[in-house]
Amino acid sequence: MPRLNRCRITVVALVAILGFLVSTGPTEGNDGSSRCEGSKKQRKQKIEPRAIDVDQLRAMLTTYDEDRHAERRTMEDTALSRMEREYEQHLATGAEFVYDILVLSGGGSKGAFGSGFLEGWGSIPDGEFARPEFDMVTGVSTGALIAPFAFVGTSESYTTIVQFYENPEPNWVKKRGLLFFKPHHVSLFNDCHLQEMIRSAIDEPLVSSMAAASVDDRLLLVGATNLDAGKGRIFNVGLEAEAAKKDGIYDRIGTILIASAAIPGVFPPVIVDGMLYADGGATSNLFVTGFSAGEGPMARFRDRHPEAPLPKVRVWVVVNGKFQPEAAVTQPTWVAVAGRSLNTLVSSEEIFALSLIKDMVEVAETEHGADVEFRVVAIPEDAPAGKAHDLFDKAYMLELEKLGRTMGADPSSWRTDIPSAY
């Protein structure tokens, strides 16, 4: 299946315009603190201006593109190795030859739905719709925060991420004083405390479990947006965990997850390897990669094992949101029009991304003769909405978690069709 050529959307300006209208949580203190550790500069999340000229940027991008090409090849090699492991197990035990992919979308606090759904899914007994051990997990933004725990896949790990979304703290994010919308600020909100919570979750047991899964040729992939390159990047967090387990330094994994969830203009961007990153949703709110046609792992497996069956590939997509915004009367003001347009833009982009994934499924079936199943779940259209002025509304998040848990335990929650954006 070819890699997604994702549609880019220019949401940064709209998010910045709307962000300062959100009246959420407390305002940071006069000294800019968020009750986080570190110096005043660190607490205020200041990023110094970057002195990079055009020639330096070009050189950086040349190296960057070469590294990304090598990383993509590594992902494809890993997928192929995992297929061969599964095939050997199939021959030895008669177990079904299946490659399972979990795709987790962005959605902010609505990640409570996805976390609840995944835990509820675990209550389904063995069978076609039982929650599998995933061979590949991809996540963007809030989906990136859930992805490591789904990748580990134990009951304890699923419970841990559910508890994270069940207990949002009032000081996770704070507006930057009365003049929080001033253009010189690095972001509209200070998310220092939220960042600390994310980093503290990346502990030794989690990293060791992620590394062990990666050694078994399973893939944990997180999407972020490289603002300097103007394109998305997929981080192989499984390999990052292997490196972290060896050197005992876990901070880089936390940095990658924070970068993926850094809503443009609302939360601070993040520097990774000298380049500036923001929310992966600015590129695509969900993705599948490593299954390109031609020289991809599916074709290479067939070349290596011409007499063997191809694996059944199951793509499970969990959308942390509704497919489309609810119908509502929109007033003819720039605030109302901009807000409504942003909601519609993000929903439509997600529908197009889902369509591309489904197209990949059809290509795998027609070009390789593979048995590929596509299933998707989202928050139902008739589910109640949260308060528009709260980024992290605990009551709403608990309601979503409960809804997700109920739907996860019901196989009929899955659907195979995608609504039209028109």
Summary of the structure (lengths in Angstrom):
residues: 422
radius of gyration: 21.1
end to end distance: 26.5
largest distance: 70.0
contacts: 1415
relative contact order: 0.19
helix: 46%
strand: 13%
